[in-house]
Amino acid sequence: MAAADPPSAFPAIADLVPHAGRMRWLDRVMTHDAGLTRCEATVRGDGPLADAHGRVPGIAAIEWMAQCAAVHAALALRDAAAGASAQG
């Protein structure tokens, strides 16, 4: 497994996904390349899906994955735009 890139290597999650406030569940992008993006998330017992005991159901992982997929798409578009501008 590759080491995480420095946090400053990527835009803030808020700049990559439309989610805001308590619905933005990712903390940061750890790594990104054309085939893989790895994000970090903190499981919070006060999140929107947490029960009265602070437990978060496993199904929440689908939303974490979906948000990371959105981050991957946004970064891929950024990379494509950077490549196009570099070509002239």
Phi and psi in radians as a Rosetta constraint file:
Dihedral C 1 N 2 CA 2 C 2 CIRCULARHARMONIC -1.277 0.35
Dihedral N 2 CA 2 C 2 N 3 CIRCULARHARMONIC 2.627 0.35
Dihedral C 2 N 3 CA 3 C 3 CIRCULARHARMONIC -1.221 0.35
Dihedral N 3 CA 3 C 3 N 4 CIRCULARHARMONIC 2.678 0.35
Dihedral C 3 N 4 CA 4 C 4 CIRCULARHARMONIC -1.194 0.35
Dihedral N 4 CA 4 C 4 N 5 CIRCULARHARMONIC 2.503 0.35
Dihedral C 4 N 5 CA 5 C 5 CIRCULARHARMONIC -1.258 0.35
Dihedral N 5 CA 5 C 5 N 6 CIRCULARHARMONIC 2.782 0.35
Dihedral C 5 N 6 CA 6 C 6 CIRCULARHARMONIC -1.059 0.35
Dihedral N 6 CA 6 C 6 N 7 CIRCULARHARMONIC 2.492 0.35
Dihedral C 6 N 7 CA 7 C 7 CIRCULARHARMONIC -0.936 0.35
Dihedral N 7 CA 7 C 7 N 8 CIRCULARHARMONIC -0.562 0.35
Dihedral C 7 N 8 CA 8 C 8 CIRCULARHARMONIC -1.283 0.35
Dihedral N 8 CA 8 C 8 N 9 CIRCULARHARMONIC -0.106 0.35
Dihedral C 8 N 9 CA 9 C 9 CIRCULARHARMONIC -1.267 0.35
Dihedral N 9 CA 9 C 9 N 10 CIRCULARHARMONIC -0.258 0.35
Dihedral C 9 N 10 CA 10 C 10 CIRCULARHARMONIC -2.267 0.35
Dihedral N 10 CA 10 C 10 N 11 CIRCULARHARMONIC 2.689 0.35
Dihedral C 10 N 11 CA 11 C 11 CIRCULARHARMONIC -1.117 0.35
Dihedral N 11 CA 11 C 11 N 12 CIRCULARHARMONIC 2.834 0.35
Dihedral C 11 N 12 CA 12 C 12 CIRCULARHARMONIC -1.128 0.35
Dihedral N 12 CA 12 C 12 N 13 CIRCULARHARMONIC 2.605 0.35
Dihedral C 12 N 13 CA 13 C 13 CIRCULARHARMONIC -0.939 0.35
Dihedral N 13 CA 13 C 13 N 14 CIRCULARHARMONIC -0.671 0.35
Dihedral C 13 N 14 CA 14 C 14 CIRCULARHARMONIC -1.050 0.35
Dihedral N 14 CA 14 C 14 N 15 CIRCULARHARMONIC -0.435 0.35
Dihedral C 14 N 15 CA 15 C 15 CIRCULARHARMONIC -1.527 0.35
Dihedral N 15 CA 15 C 15 N 16 CIRCULARHARMONIC -0.069 0.35
Dihedral C 15 N 16 CA 16 C 16 CIRCULARHARMONIC -2.006 0.35
Dihedral N 16 CA 16 C 16 N 17 CIRCULARHARMONIC -0.403 0.35
Dihedral C 16 N 17 CA 17 C 17 CIRCULARHARMONIC -2.217 0.35
Dihedral N 17 CA 17 C 17 N 18 CIRCULARHARMONIC 2.670 0.35
Dihedral C 17 N 18 CA 18 C 18 CIRCULARHARMONIC -1.372 0.35
Dihedral N 18 CA 18 C 18 N 19 CIRCULARHARMONIC -0.153 0.35
Dihedral C 18 N 19 CA 19 C 19 CIRCULARHARMONIC -1.177 0.35
Dihedral N 19 CA 19 C 19 N 20 CIRCULARHARMONIC 2.594 0.35
Dihedral C 19 N 20 CA 20 C 20 CIRCULARHARMONIC -2.433 0.35
Dihedral N 20 CA 20 C 20 N 21 CIRCULARHARMONIC 2.821 0.35
Dihedral C 20 N 21 CA 21 C 21 CIRCULARHARMONIC 0.998 0.35
Dihedral N 21 CA 21 C 21 N 22 CIRCULARHARMONIC -2.375 0.35
Dihedral C 21 N 22 CA 22 C 22 CIRCULARHARMONIC -1.184 0.35
Dihedral N 22 CA 22 C 22 N 23 CIRCULARHARMONIC -0.219 0.35
Dihedral C 22 N 23 CA 23 C 23 CIRCULARHARMONIC -1.566 0.35
Dihedral N 23 CA 23 C 23 N 24 CIRCULARHARMONIC -0.114 0.35
Dihedral C 23 N 24 CA 24 C 24 CIRCULARHARMONIC -1.582 0.35
Dihedral N 24 CA 24 C 24 N 25 CIRCULARHARMONIC 1.882 0.35
Dihedral C 24 N 25 CA 25 C 25 CIRCULARHARMONIC -1.739 0.35
Dihedral N 25 CA 25 C 25 N 26 CIRCULARHARMONIC -0.143 0.35
Dihedral C 25 N 26 CA 26 C 26 CIRCULARHARMONIC -1.649 0.35
Dihedral N 26 CA 26 C 26 N 27 CIRCULARHARMONIC 2.593 0.35
Dihedral C 26 N 27 CA 27 C 27 CIRCULARHARMONIC -1.679 0.35
Dihedral N 27 CA 27 C 27 N 28 CIRCULARHARMONIC -0.769 0.35
Dihedral C 27 N 28 CA 28 C 28 CIRCULARHARMONIC -2.878 0.35
Dihedral N 28 CA 28 C 28 N 29 CIRCULARHARMONIC 2.861 0.35
Dihedral C 28 N 29 CA 29 C 29 CIRCULARHARMONIC -1.539 0.35
Dihedral N 29 CA 29 C 29 N 30 CIRCULARHARMONIC 2.243 0.35
Dihedral C 29 N 30 CA 30 C 30 CIRCULARHARMONIC -1.644 0.35
Dihedral N 30 CA 30 C 30 N 31 CIRCULARHARMONIC -0.794 0.35
Dihedral C 30 N 31 CA 31 C 31 CIRCULARHARMONIC -2.546 0.35
Dihedral N 31 CA 31 C 31 N 32 CIRCULARHARMONIC 2.713 0.35
Dihedral C 31 N 32 CA 32 C 32 CIRCULARHARMONIC -2.726 0.35
Dihedral N 32 CA 32 C 32 N 33 CIRCULARHARMONIC 2.368 0.35
Dihedral C 32 N 33 CA 33 C 33 CIRCULARHARMONIC -2.600 0.35
Dihedral N 33 CA 33 C 33 N 34 CIRCULARHARMONIC -3.040 0.35
Dihedral C 33 N 34 CA 34 C 34 CIRCULARHARMONIC -1.048 0.35
Dihedral N 34 CA 34 C 34 N 35 CIRCULARHARMONIC -0.482 0.35
Dihedral C 34 N 35 CA 35 C 35 CIRCULARHARMONIC -1.877 0.35
Dihedral N 35 CA 35 C 35 N 36 CIRCULARHARMONIC -0.151 0.35
Dihedral C 35 N 36 CA 36 C 36 CIRCULARHARMONIC -2.722 0.35
Dihedral N 36 CA 36 C 36 N 37 CIRCULARHARMONIC 2.380 0.35
Dihedral C 36 N 37 CA 37 C 37 CIRCULARHARMONIC -2.228 0.35
Dihedral N 37 CA 37 C 37 N 38 CIRCULARHARMONIC 2.311 0.35
Dihedral C 37 N 38 CA 38 C 38 CIRCULARHARMONIC -2.077 0.35
Dihedral N 38 CA 38 C 38 N 39 CIRCULARHARMONIC 2.184 0.35
Dihedral C 38 N 39 CA 39 C 39 CIRCULARHARMONIC -2.002 0.35
Dihedral N 39 CA 39 C 39 N 40 CIRCULARHARMONIC 2.789 0.35
Dihedral C 39 N 40 CA 40 C 40 CIRCULARHARMONIC -1.952 0.35
Dihedral N 40 CA 40 C 40 N 41 CIRCULARHARMONIC 2.407 0.35
Dihedral C 40 N 41 CA 41 C 41 CIRCULARHARMONIC -2.381 0.35
Dihedral N 41 CA 41 C 41 N 42 CIRCULARHARMONIC 2.535 0.35
Dihedral C 41 N 42 CA 42 C 42 CIRCULARHARMONIC -1.819 0.35
Dihedral N 42 CA 42 C 42 N 43 CIRCULARHARMONIC 2.177 0.35
Dihedral C 42 N 43 CA 43 C 43 CIRCULARHARMONIC -1.311 0.35
Dihedral N 43 CA 43 C 43 N 44 CIRCULARHARMONIC 2.099 0.35
Dihedral C 43 N 44 CA 44 C 44 CIRCULARHARMONIC -1.966 0.35
Dihedral N 44 CA 44 C 44 N 45 CIRCULARHARMONIC 2.238 0.35
Dihedral C 44 N 45 CA 45 C 45 CIRCULARHARMONIC -1.230 0.35
Dihedral N 45 CA 45 C 45 N 46 CIRCULARHARMONIC -0.156 0.35
Dihedral C 45 N 46 CA 46 C 46 CIRCULARHARMONIC -1.883 0.35
Dihedral N 46 CA 46 C 46 N 47 CIRCULARHARMONIC 0.246 0.35
Dihedral C 46 N 47 CA 47 C 47 CIRCULARHARMONIC -1.203 0.35
Dihedral N 47 CA 47 C 47 N 48 CIRCULARHARMONIC 2.970 0.35
Dihedral C 47 N 48 CA 48 C 48 CIRCULARHARMONIC -1.119 0.35
Dihedral N 48 CA 48 C 48 N 49 CIRCULARHARMONIC -0.376 0.35
Dihedral C 48 N 49 CA 49 C 49 CIRCULARHARMONIC -1.783 0.35
Dihedral N 49 CA 49 C 49 N 50 CIRCULARHARMONIC -0.027 0.35
Dihedral C 49 N 50 CA 50 C 50 CIRCULARHARMONIC -1.185 0.35
Dihedral N 50 CA 50 C 50 N 51 CIRCULARHARMONIC 2.499 0.35
Dihedral C 50 N 51 CA 51 C 51 CIRCULARHARMONIC -1.505 0.35
Dihedral N 51 CA 51 C 51 N 52 CIRCULARHARMONIC -3.051 0.35
Dihedral C 51 N 52 CA 52 C 52 CIRCULARHARMONIC -1.089 0.35
Dihedral N 52 CA 52 C 52 N 53 CIRCULARHARMONIC -0.327 0.35
Dihedral C 52 N 53 CA 53 C 53 CIRCULARHARMONIC -1.739 0.35
Dihedral N 53 CA 53 C 53 N 54 CIRCULARHARMONIC 0.096 0.35
Dihedral C 53 N 54 CA 54 C 54 CIRCULARHARMONIC 1.446 0.35
Dihedral N 54 CA 54 C 54 N 55 CIRCULARHARMONIC 0.138 0.35
Dihedral C 54 N 55 CA 55 C 55 CIRCULARHARMONIC -1.472 0.35
Dihedral N 55 CA 55 C 55 N 56 CIRCULARHARMONIC 2.440 0.35
Dihedral C 55 N 56 CA 56 C 56 CIRCULARHARMONIC -1.936 0.35
Dihedral N 56 CA 56 C 56 N 57 CIRCULARHARMONIC 2.213 0.35
Dihedral C 56 N 57 CA 57 C 57 CIRCULARHARMONIC -1.189 0.35
Dihedral N 57 CA 57 C 57 N 58 CIRCULARHARMONIC 2.657 0.35
Dihedral C 57 N 58 CA 58 C 58 CIRCULARHARMONIC -1.020 0.35
Dihedral N 58 CA 58 C 58 N 59 CIRCULARHARMONIC -0.481 0.35
Dihedral C 58 N 59 CA 59 C 59 CIRCULARHARMONIC -1.079 0.35
Dihedral N 59 CA 59 C 59 N 60 CIRCULARHARMONIC -0.333 0.35
Dihedral C 59 N 60 CA 60 C 60 CIRCULARHARMONIC -1.080 0.35
Dihedral N 60 CA 60 C 60 N 61 CIRCULARHARMONIC -0.414 0.35
Dihedral C 60 N 61 CA 61 C 61 CIRCULARHARMONIC -1.053 0.35
Dihedral N 61 CA 61 C 61 N 62 CIRCULARHARMONIC -0.477 0.35
Dihedral C 61 N 62 CA 62 C 62 CIRCULARHARMONIC -1.113 0.35
Dihedral N 62 CA 62 C 62 N 63 CIRCULARHARMONIC -0.703 0.35
Dihedral C 62 N 63 CA 63 C 63 CIRCULARHARMONIC -1.214 0.35
Dihedral N 63 CA 63 C 63 N 64 CIRCULARHARMONIC -0.700 0.35
Dihedral C 63 N 64 CA 64 C 64 CIRCULARHARMONIC -1.037 0.35
Dihedral N 64 CA 64 C 64 N 65 CIRCULARHARMONIC -0.775 0.35
Dihedral C 64 N 65 CA 65 C 65 CIRCULARHARMONIC -1.115 0.35
Dihedral N 65 CA 65 C 65 N 66 CIRCULARHARMONIC -0.744 0.35
Dihedral C 65 N 66 CA 66 C 66 CIRCULARHARMONIC -1.121 0.35
Dihedral N 66 CA 66 C 66 N 67 CIRCULARHARMONIC -0.710 0.35
Dihedral C 66 N 67 CA 67 C 67 CIRCULARHARMONIC -1.157 0.35
Dihedral N 67 CA 67 C 67 N 68 CIRCULARHARMONIC -0.670 0.35
Dihedral C 67 N 68 CA 68 C 68 CIRCULARHARMONIC -1.177 0.35
Dihedral N 68 CA 68 C 68 N 69 CIRCULARHARMONIC -0.626 0.35
Dihedral C 68 N 69 CA 69 C 69 CIRCULARHARMONIC -1.110 0.35
Dihedral N 69 CA 69 C 69 N 70 CIRCULARHARMONIC -0.680 0.35
Dihedral C 69 N 70 CA 70 C 70 CIRCULARHARMONIC -1.132 0.35
Dihedral N 70 CA 70 C 70 N 71 CIRCULARHARMONIC -0.682 0.35
Dihedral C 70 N 71 CA 71 C 71 CIRCULARHARMONIC -1.090 0.35
Dihedral N 71 CA 71 C 71 N 72 CIRCULARHARMONIC -0.779 0.35
Dihedral C 71 N 72 CA 72 C 72 CIRCULARHARMONIC -1.023 0.35
Dihedral N 72 CA 72 C 72 N 73 CIRCULARHARMONIC -0.804 0.35
Dihedral C 72 N 73 CA 73 C 73 CIRCULARHARMONIC -1.083 0.35
Dihedral N 73 CA 73 C 73 N 74 CIRCULARHARMONIC -0.757 0.35
Dihedral C 73 N 74 CA 74 C 74 CIRCULARHARMONIC -1.116 0.35
Dihedral N 74 CA 74 C 74 N 75 CIRCULARHARMONIC -0.729 0.35
Dihedral C 74 N 75 CA 75 C 75 CIRCULARHARMONIC -1.217 0.35
Dihedral N 75 CA 75 C 75 N 76 CIRCULARHARMONIC -0.623 0.35
Dihedral C 75 N 76 CA 76 C 76 CIRCULARHARMONIC -1.116 0.35
Dihedral N 76 CA 76 C 76 N 77 CIRCULARHARMONIC -0.714 0.35
Dihedral C 76 N 77 CA 77 C 77 CIRCULARHARMONIC -1.114 0.35
Dihedral N 77 CA 77 C 77 N 78 CIRCULARHARMONIC -0.713 0.35
Dihedral C 77 N 78 CA 78 C 78 CIRCULARHARMONIC -1.080 0.35
Dihedral N 78 CA 78 C 78 N 79 CIRCULARHARMONIC -0.775 0.35
Dihedral C 78 N 79 CA 79 C 79 CIRCULARHARMONIC -1.112 0.35
Dihedral N 79 CA 79 C 79 N 80 CIRCULARHARMONIC -0.725 0.35
Dihedral C 79 N 80 CA 80 C 80 CIRCULARHARMONIC -1.117 0.35
Dihedral N 80 CA 80 C 80 N 81 CIRCULARHARMONIC -0.726 0.35
Dihedral C 80 N 81 CA 81 C 81 CIRCULARHARMONIC -1.138 0.35
Dihedral N 81 CA 81 C 81 N 82 CIRCULARHARMONIC -0.698 0.35
Dihedral C 81 N 82 CA 82 C 82 CIRCULARHARMONIC -1.122 0.35
Dihedral N 82 CA 82 C 82 N 83 CIRCULARHARMONIC -0.699 0.35
Dihedral C 82 N 83 CA 83 C 83 CIRCULARHARMONIC -1.155 0.35
Dihedral N 83 CA 83 C 83 N 84 CIRCULARHARMONIC -0.691 0.35
Dihedral C 83 N 84 CA 84 C 84 CIRCULARHARMONIC -1.171 0.35
Dihedral N 84 CA 84 C 84 N 85 CIRCULARHARMONIC -0.699 0.35
Dihedral C 84 N 85 CA 85 C 85 CIRCULARHARMONIC -1.252 0.35
Dihedral N 85 CA 85 C 85 N 86 CIRCULARHARMONIC -0.509 0.35
Dihedral C 85 N 86 CA 86 C 86 CIRCULARHARMONIC -1.253 0.35
Dihedral N 86 CA 86 C 86 N 87 CIRCULARHARMONIC -0.449 0.35
Dihedral C 86 N 87 CA 87 C 87 CIRCULARHARMONIC -1.463 0.35
Dihedral N 87 CA 87 C 87 N 88 CIRCULARHARMONIC -0.210 0.35
